[in-house]
Each structure stands twice: as C-alpha cells, then as structure tokens.
Amino acid sequence: MIRLSNGHWFKYMVASGALGFDGRGYWWERPLVWAGLIKPELFTVVLRTLTLKPKLYPESNLSWIRPSTWLPWSSRSCVQFLPDDGVVTKVGLWNPGFEYWYKKISPTIDFQKHPTIISLYGTEQELLVMTERVEYIDYVKAIELNVSCPNTKHKMDEALQVITTVKQVRKYLHPNYPLILKVSVGQDYLGIAQNVAGFVEAMSLNSVPWKVAFPKDPYGSPVERVGHINSGGGGVSGRPAQKHNWKAVEELARQNAVRVIGPSIMEFEDLARLENLGADAFSFGGIFCGNPCKATAIVERDMG
C-alpha cells in the first residue's frame, strides 16, 4: 500500500474518470452504486480530470449527438471497444471546467466519507490557479497532475517541461496536499521519475497511446478520424495496455525513485502479478468500461 505524507493510505485506487466528477459514478453507474455492486468507499477515487476552462464539444470529442449528422452517439463515437477486453478512447479531456466543478459539484461531495483525489490538467499557470483553489477544500487526499493525456496535442516527450511544472506546483502548493503524477509510457517516465523524486509521492500510468500499443496495425485506430482532437489514435486501456504499462511499473519499481501505482487490472490474478513487478498500490480504470462491477468484486475478494 501507499501511505501519503498527510497520513492517508491506500491500496486500491479508481483511475481518473472511471467514477465521474464526484466519485459516485456517471448516471449509468449510479444504479449499480445504489445496488452495492459498485462500492466507491472501498477505493481512493481519482475524479475525472479537470481543466481550468470547460472542454465540451467541440473542444473535446464527446457529444451525445454527432453534429455532422444530428444522429445519436453511434459507432463513430470516440469510445470503441477492442477484442480481448480492451477499449480505445478519444474523448479529449471532456469536462465542465474547474470553476463549474468547484461551485456546483464539489459542495455535493462528502470528502470525509469518500477518500478523494482531484486530477488536474493544464499549463503551469493554469495548474497553479486550480491548486490554489483546491487548498480551500477540506479532506482532499491528494492532487493528481495529469501530464499524459493521449488525446491532446502536447508532445509526449517534453519531459523537462513536465519536471519544471511539477516543481513549480509543489513550490506553491500547501504541504498538506500530496502530489501524484500521472504519466504515459509514451513519455520518458524514468527520466521524469528520477527528477521529480521528493516532489511527488507516487506515479500512476495513463492509457497507452494507440501507436505504442499497436505500432504495426495496418488498419489504424477505430477512433483516428473521429472528432477534432489530434490524438494519434487515442488511448488504449484494459488488457491490450498491460504489456506496456506493466513493463513501466517494473522499471519504475526497480529505479526506486518514486512509488508506483499499478494499472490495467482486469482479473483478480493481476494483483499478484503487479505486486511481483513492484507495484505499491493498484489502479482500476479500463475495467469500468466493460464490467464496472468487477473492480469491486476483485477488491472484496482480495480483502477476504
């Protein structure tokens, strides 16, 4: 498990976005939460990533209708299921913006009852503005800096910029707020980890860029030409991401600069596999797309 500097400890995490902006699930997950098939209280929940300004359609690719045809969300959507328990998404950081979340959604969250981590994405200045506001929210367990979204236009190899941003945020952030850094296998994650040791308390791994997961695929990503966001094919989650994310877990654990959260869990046995690779805690993300109740079942079995 991971124990943060503010005393909060966790073994099981819900990855950013799996349970929405309040940690209680999207509207289609709420009945499962009410029925006890999804139990957010078993996890430390990372909320869906927020940006300073709203990113709704067309700034993101998520729309319940396709404006080009005015038909409901269809097979041309920015979320596509893949064989072997995989999913590729090209949503593009869809969110209502930090200010709306802060004023309208955050007051409805029982942060004391439900361990919560807030995930943020933006420029260095935008992150400083948002983290300053987060400091006024009691009981937030940590802040996750998402520097790795595969559905945005920023370069995946700008490690120096990531390192500088992390150090600046840590400099101005209240010491009671631990930082978790979310990176991608498309980045120099070992170089980043080496240089942010002491500034962040753990690292998590995002979905795998399509061109990393399927470099020789002749057909290309099924979401490649959907929407406006140039993502290089979107981000791959679930079982097809394991090979790449688990390699990163092993390398980060061997480097031993920053504690690492193991992702891409699809079966109960994956917990032992990740633990053997050196993971300090476990993150459930893509599993919520195909079988949202399974993460709760895995954790309950592990807890005995």
NORJO-V100711 format. One record per pair of residues at least 4 apart in sequence whose C-alpha atoms are under 8 Angstrom apart, sorted by sequence separation. I is the first residue (numbers start at 0). J is the second residue. D is the distance in Angstrom with one decimal. If there is no record, write none. Layout:
i,j,d
I,J,D
I,J,D
This chain:
i,j,d
2,6,6.3
3,7,5.4
13,17,6.6
15,19,7.9
16,20,7.1
18,22,4.9
19,23,6.9
20,24,7.8
24,28,5.2
25,29,6.3
26,30,7.8
28,32,6.4
29,33,6.1
30,34,6.1
31,35,6.2
32,36,5.9
33,37,8.0
38,42,7.8
39,43,7.7
50,54,7.4
54,58,5.1
55,59,5.3
56,60,5.8
57,61,7.9
65,69,5.3
66,70,7.4
72,76,6.0
80,84,7.7
81,85,4.6
95,99,6.2
96,100,6.4
97,101,5.9
98,102,6.2
99,103,5.6
100,104,4.8
101,105,5.2
102,106,6.9
103,107,7.6
104,108,7.1
109,113,6.1
110,114,6.0
121,125,5.5
122,126,6.1
123,127,6.3
124,128,6.4
125,129,6.3
126,130,6.0
127,131,6.1
128,132,6.7
129,133,6.3
130,134,6.4
131,135,7.6
132,136,7.6
157,161,6.5
158,162,6.2
159,163,6.2
160,164,6.1
161,165,6.2
162,166,6.3
163,167,6.2
164,168,6.2
165,169,6.1
166,170,6.1
167,171,6.6
168,172,5.8
169,173,7.9
172,176,7.0
182,186,7.0
184,188,6.6
187,191,6.2
188,192,6.0
189,193,6.1
190,194,6.4
191,195,6.2
192,196,6.1
195,199,6.2
196,200,7.6
207,211,6.6
208,212,6.3
209,213,5.8
210,214,4.8
219,223,7.0
235,239,7.0
236,240,5.3
237,241,6.9
240,244,6.1
241,245,5.5
242,246,6.2
243,247,6.5
244,248,6.3
245,249,6.2
246,250,6.3
247,251,6.0
248,252,6.0
249,253,6.1
250,254,6.1
251,255,6.2
252,256,7.8
265,269,6.8
266,270,7.7
267,271,8.0
268,272,6.6
269,273,6.1
270,274,6.1
271,275,6.1
272,276,6.4
273,277,6.4
274,278,5.0
283,287,7.5
284,288,7.9
285,289,7.5
286,290,5.8
287,291,3.8
290,294,8.0
292,296,6.6
293,297,6.1
294,298,6.3
295,299,6.1
296,300,6.2
297,301,6.2
298,302,6.1
299,303,6.3
2,7,5.8
3,8,6.0
13,18,7.5
18,23,5.8
19,24,5.1
24,29,5.6
31,36,5.2
32,37,4.7
39,44,7.0
54,59,5.5
55,60,7.7
56,61,6.0
64,69,5.8
65,70,5.6
74,79,7.8
80,85,5.9
81,86,5.1
95,100,6.8
99,104,7.2
100,105,6.0
101,106,7.5
110,115,6.2
121,126,5.7
183,188,6.9
207,212,6.2
209,214,7.6
235,240,6.0
251,256,7.4
252,257,7.7
264,269,5.7
273,278,5.5
274,279,7.0
286,291,6.2
287,292,7.3
2,8,4.0
18,24,3.9
19,25,5.4
23,29,6.9
31,37,5.6
32,38,6.1
55,61,7.1
56,62,5.9
64,70,5.4
65,71,6.3
80,86,4.3
81,87,7.0
120,126,6.8
182,188,6.6
251,257,7.4
252,258,7.0
264,270,7.1
287,293,7.7
1,8,5.4
2,9,6.6
17,24,7.3
18,25,6.1
32,39,7.7
55,62,7.9
64,71,4.3
65,72,6.1
79,86,5.7
80,87,6.4
119,126,6.9
223,230,7.6
251,258,7.9
252,259,6.6
286,293,7.2
287,294,7.3
0,8,6.8
1,9,5.5
24,32,7.5
63,71,6.0
64,72,4.8
65,73,7.9
78,86,7.1
79,87,5.4
147,155,7.0
223,231,6.8
251,259,6.8
273,281,7.9
286,294,6.8
0,9,5.6
1,10,6.4
23,32,7.3
63,72,5.1
78,87,5.9
79,88,6.4
169,178,7.6
223,232,4.5
0,10,4.4
18,28,7.8
62,72,7.1
78,88,4.4
119,129,7.7
192,202,7.9
222,232,6.1
223,233,7.0
77,88,5.6
78,89,6.4
209,220,6.8
221,232,7.6
222,233,6.8
248,259,6.5
270,281,7.2
283,294,6.6
77,89,4.8
78,90,7.2
130,142,7.9
220,232,5.1
248,260,7.6
261,273,6.1
77,90,5.7
219,232,7.4
220,233,7.4
248,261,6.3
61,76,7.9
146,161,6.8
23,39,6.7
61,77,6.7
245,261,7.2
22,39,7.0
60,77,6.5
244,261,8.0
245,262,7.6
261,278,5.2
264,281,7.8
244,262,7.0
259,277,7.8
260,278,5.6
261,279,7.2
264,282,7.1
180,199,6.5
244,263,7.4
259,278,5.5
260,279,5.8
261,280,6.1
262,281,6.1
263,282,7.1
264,283,5.9
178,198,7.3
179,199,5.5
182,202,7.1
184,204,7.4
258,278,7.6
259,279,5.7
260,280,4.8
261,281,4.7
262,282,4.7
263,283,6.5
264,284,7.7
265,285,8.0
144,165,7.9
178,199,4.8
179,200,5.8
180,201,6.5
181,202,5.7
182,203,6.3
183,204,5.5
184,205,7.9
210,231,6.8
241,262,7.8
258,279,6.3
259,280,7.1
260,281,5.4
261,282,5.8
262,283,6.3
263,284,6.7
264,285,7.9
265,286,5.8
22,44,6.1
117,139,7.4
177,199,6.9
178,200,5.9
179,201,5.0
180,202,4.8
181,203,4.7
182,204,5.2
183,205,5.3
185,207,7.3
209,231,6.8
210,232,6.9
241,263,5.6
260,282,6.3
262,284,7.3
263,285,6.6
264,286,7.0
22,45,7.3
115,138,7.9
116,139,6.1
119,142,7.4
177,200,6.4
178,201,7.3
179,202,5.6
180,203,6.2
181,204,5.5
182,205,6.0
183,206,7.0
184,207,6.5
185,208,6.7
208,231,7.3
209,232,5.2
212,235,7.1
240,263,6.6
241,264,8.0
263,286,7.6
22,46,5.9
114,138,7.9
115,139,5.7
116,140,5.5
117,141,6.7
118,142,5.9
119,143,6.2
120,144,6.2
179,203,7.2
181,205,6.3
183,207,6.6
184,208,8.0
208,232,7.1
209,233,5.7
252,276,7.3
253,277,7.5
21,46,6.3
114,139,7.3
115,140,5.7
116,141,5.0
117,142,5.0
118,143,4.4
119,144,5.2
120,145,5.2
208,233,6.0
209,234,5.6
238,263,6.5
248,273,7.8
252,277,5.2
18,44,7.6
20,46,5.1
114,140,6.4
115,141,7.4
116,142,5.6
117,143,6.0
118,144,5.9
119,145,5.8
120,146,6.5
185,211,7.0
208,234,4.6
209,235,5.9
237,263,5.3
238,264,7.7
252,278,6.8
19,46,5.9
20,47,5.2
110,137,7.3
111,138,5.7
116,143,6.7
118,145,6.4
207,234,5.2
208,235,6.1
212,239,7.0
236,263,6.7
237,264,7.1
238,265,6.6
249,276,4.9
18,46,6.8
19,47,5.3
20,48,8.0
110,138,5.5
155,183,8.0
158,186,7.0
206,234,5.1
207,235,4.9
212,240,6.6
237,265,6.6
245,273,7.1
248,276,6.6
249,277,5.9
13,42,6.2
15,44,7.5
16,45,7.1
17,46,7.7
18,47,7.3
60,89,6.8
61,90,5.4
110,139,6.4
156,185,7.2
157,186,7.6
158,187,6.2
162,191,6.2
166,195,7.3
169,198,6.3
206,235,5.2
207,236,6.6
248,277,6.8
249,278,7.6
265,294,7.9
11,41,7.4
12,42,5.1
13,43,6.3
14,44,6.8
15,45,4.7
16,46,5.6
17,47,7.1
60,90,5.0
61,91,7.5
155,185,5.9
156,186,5.0
158,188,8.0
161,191,7.4
165,195,7.1
169,199,8.0
206,236,5.1
248,278,6.4
267,297,5.3
11,42,5.1
12,43,4.8
13,44,4.7
14,45,5.5
15,46,5.1
16,47,3.6
59,90,6.0
60,91,5.9
155,186,5.2
156,187,6.4
212,243,7.3
245,276,7.5
266,297,7.2
10,42,7.8
11,43,6.4
12,44,5.7
13,45,5.8
14,46,7.7
15,47,4.7
16,48,6.6
59,91,4.6
61,93,6.5
97,129,7.2
158,190,7.3
159,191,7.7
162,194,6.6
166,198,6.4
9,42,7.5
12,45,7.2
15,48,6.2
58,91,7.6
59,92,6.3
60,93,7.4
158,191,6.0
162,195,6.2
165,198,7.1
207,240,5.9
267,300,7.9
9,43,6.5
59,93,5.3
142,176,6.7
144,178,7.2
146,180,7.4
147,181,6.4
165,199,7.8
206,240,6.9
267,301,7.7
58,93,7.8
141,176,5.3
142,177,6.4
143,178,5.8
144,179,6.3
145,180,6.4
146,181,6.1
147,182,4.9
148,183,7.8
140,176,6.9
141,177,4.8
142,178,5.1
143,179,4.5
144,180,5.0
145,181,4.8
146,182,5.9
147,183,5.3
207,243,7.4
54,91,8.0
56,93,7.8
139,176,7.7
140,177,7.3
141,178,5.8
142,179,6.1
143,180,5.6
144,181,6.0
145,182,6.9
207,244,7.4
54,92,6.6
55,93,5.5
130,168,7.8
134,172,7.9
141,179,7.0
143,181,6.6
54,93,5.1
55,94,6.2
134,173,7.0
147,186,7.8
53,93,7.8
54,94,5.3
55,95,6.7
204,244,6.8
53,94,5.8
54,95,6.2
123,164,5.4
127,168,6.0
131,172,6.9
50,92,7.8
53,95,4.5
54,96,6.6
122,164,8.0
126,168,7.1
130,172,6.7
134,176,7.8
49,92,7.5
52,95,7.6
53,96,3.7
48,92,6.8
50,94,7.2
52,96,4.6
53,97,7.3
123,167,7.5
127,171,7.4
49,94,6.1
51,96,5.4
52,97,6.5
123,168,7.4
127,172,7.9
48,94,7.4
49,95,7.7
50,96,5.4
51,97,4.9
52,98,7.7
47,94,7.8
49,96,6.0
50,97,5.8
51,98,7.1
237,284,7.7
49,97,5.7
236,284,7.6
237,285,4.8
236,285,5.1
237,286,6.2
202,257,6.7
92,148,7.7
201,257,5.6
202,258,6.3
203,259,6.2
204,260,7.4
91,148,7.9
148,205,7.1
149,206,7.4
200,257,6.5
201,258,4.6
202,259,5.0
203,260,5.0
204,261,7.5
92,150,7.3
147,205,6.6
148,206,7.9
149,207,7.4
199,257,7.5
200,258,6.6
201,259,5.5
202,260,6.1
203,261,7.1
204,262,6.5
91,150,4.9
92,151,7.9
149,208,5.7
184,243,6.9
188,247,7.8
192,251,7.6
201,260,7.0
203,262,7.4
90,150,6.9
91,151,6.2
184,244,6.6
196,256,5.6
197,257,8.0
89,150,5.6
189,250,7.6
196,257,5.7
189,251,6.4
195,257,8.0
184,247,6.7
188,251,8.0
193,256,5.7
192,256,6.2
193,257,7.7
189,254,7.6
192,257,6.2
44,113,7.7
46,115,7.2
48,117,7.3
49,118,6.3
50,119,6.1
51,120,8.0
43,113,7.4
44,114,6.3
45,115,6.0
46,116,6.3
47,117,7.7
48,118,4.6
49,119,5.0
50,120,5.3
51,121,7.1
43,114,4.9
44,115,5.0
45,116,4.6
46,117,5.4
47,118,6.4
48,119,5.2
49,120,6.2
50,121,6.0
40,112,7.6
42,114,7.3
43,115,5.7
44,116,6.0
45,117,5.8
46,118,6.0
48,120,6.5
40,113,5.6
43,116,7.1
45,118,6.4
39,113,7.3
40,114,7.4
51,125,6.2
50,125,8.0
51,126,7.8
152,228,7.5
151,228,6.6
152,229,6.1
51,129,6.8
150,228,6.5
151,229,6.6
152,230,6.5
150,229,6.8
151,230,5.7
20,100,7.7
150,230,4.3
149,230,5.9
150,231,7.7
149,231,7.7
21,104,6.7
150,233,5.6
20,104,7.5
21,105,7.1
149,233,5.9
150,234,6.9
149,234,5.5
21,107,7.7
22,108,8.0
21,108,6.1
22,113,7.9
22,115,7.4
48,145,7.3
45,143,7.8
15,118,6.8
87,209,7.7
7,140,6.6
89,222,6.5
88,222,7.2
5,140,7.7
87,222,7.5
89,225,7.9
91,228,6.4
89,228,7.5
89,230,7.0
79,221,7.0
79,222,7.1
89,232,7.3
78,222,7.3
89,233,4.6
77,222,5.7
88,233,5.3
89,234,6.6
76,222,7.3
87,233,6.1
88,234,5.4
75,222,7.3
87,234,5.3
88,235,6.7
77,225,6.2
87,235,4.4
76,225,6.9
77,226,7.5
86,235,5.7
87,236,6.3
75,225,6.6
85,235,7.0
86,236,5.4
85,236,5.8
86,237,6.4
85,237,4.6
84,237,5.9
85,238,5.6
84,238,5.7
85,239,5.8
83,238,6.5
84,239,7.5
85,240,7.8
83,239,7.2
60,225,7.6
60,226,5.2
59,226,7.9
60,227,6.5
59,227,7.3
60,228,6.7
57,226,7.7
58,227,7.5
59,228,6.7
5,175,5.9
57,227,6.9
58,228,7.7
4,175,7.6
5,176,7.2
5,177,7.1
4,177,6.6
3,177,6.7
84,265,8.0
4,200,7.9
3,200,6.7
86,285,7.1
85,285,7.5
86,288,7.5
84,289,7.3
37,291,7.1
41,295,7.5
37,292,5.3
36,292,5.5
1,258,7.6
37,294,7.8
38,295,6.1
41,298,7.6
37,295,5.7
36,295,7.0
36,296,8.0
31,292,7.5
28,291,7.8
17,284,5.9
12,280,7.6
14,282,5.7
16,284,7.9
17,285,7.8
10,279,7.5
11,280,6.1
12,281,6.0
13,282,5.6
14,283,5.6
15,284,7.3
10,280,4.6
11,281,5.0
12,282,4.6
13,283,4.9
14,284,4.8
17,287,6.2
9,280,7.1
10,281,6.1
11,282,6.0
12,283,6.2
13,284,6.1
17,288,7.9
11,283,7.7
1,279,6.0
0,279,5.2
1,280,6.2
0,280,5.0
11,298,7.5
